[in-house]
């Protein structure tokens, strides 16, 4: 769990650092801006032109399109996580026994033997804690960040309105809505954890609150186009998580 958390933070930090330099000025000739941002800028403007210049509709539709494209990768990640949890639950009694012996012994040779037993247990049941890896995040991050910066840097978007708000100025009700949607997404994600998993990972429960809190705080000071993007994306993630839990992951894939 900790390795997955480190992986997530590392990937998004690196991508953010690479793309942040091309969010506003000095973008001409910038390779990263040309590859990741400009295609989305063109897509947003082209889509808006199909809907009487509505950049709000363009942001909503493109956000949904991106999430649909990324959905197979997310579902595969959910499936891998579920299979790994089932396998870890299966070997937990034996793992607990080995770990208790590890705590008791002071012999380096005995510790090595126990560690080898642990690796044999992993191999026997096909358990690889690193099997989920960072690939899904590596695929998603450049796409999502490129779209984010295309919205953030567009002068056209800043001059248009959508529903009750101006896309170029901060909007408090929309900021609160974006924060609430991501909090709801966190609760839906948390509900798929068993009671034992929640009790065993209290830190992860608090870590899950970071995203909605950050989105709420940031949304108070950024153009409303961004919390609109976050709101639509968060709603899609809620539906995606419910679909994964009720349909995609309904039956266990690994048994005794």
C-alpha positions, 0 to 999 in steps of 0.5 A: 500500500505504501509503495503504491502511494509513493508511486502515485505521488512520484508520478504526478509530481514529476509530470506536474514539474515537466508541464508546469513550465509551459502553462502560460508564457514562453510556450512557443517551441516548447516540446512538452507544450506542443505534444501534451497541451496544444492538441487539447487546446485545438480540441477544446476550440474545435469542440466549442465551435460545434456548440455555438462557441460554448467552451463549457460544453466542450470541457464537459464533453472532452472530460467525459471522452478522456475518462472513457478512453482511460476507463479500461486502464482503471478497470484493469487496475481495480481488477489487479488490486482485488485479485491481490487483496484476495491472494493476500487474504488467503496467505495471511494466516501463514504470513502472520505466523512467519512475521511473528517468528521474525519478531521473536528470533535474533538469529540472522540465519533464521531471519534469512530462512524465514524471509525465504519461506515468505518468498516461497509463499508468495511464489506458490500463490502467485503473489507479487506486491509490485505487480500493479506497478505505475503503468496505469498512472504513467499512461493517465498522468500526461493526458490529464495534465495536458488537458488541465494546462490546456484549460488553464492557459486558454485565453478564449475560455477565460472570456466565456460563461457557462451556466451561472458562472464565468469560466475565466473567474473563480466561482465559490459555489462551483468550488464547493461543488467540486470539493463535495464531489471529490469527497463523495468519490473518496467515500465511495472508494472507501466503501469498497474496503472491508472493515479489516482493511479500514482498521488496518490502514487508518493512515490511508483513510486520512490520505484519501481526504487530501485530494478533495481538500486540495481541490476545494482550496485551489478551486477558490482561487482559479478560473471556474473552468478548472473546478468544472473539469474537476466536477465532471471528472469526479462524477465520472469516477464515482460512476466508474467506481460503482460500476467496478464494484457492482459489475466488473468486480462482482465475483471473486476471481481467486479462490482457495 
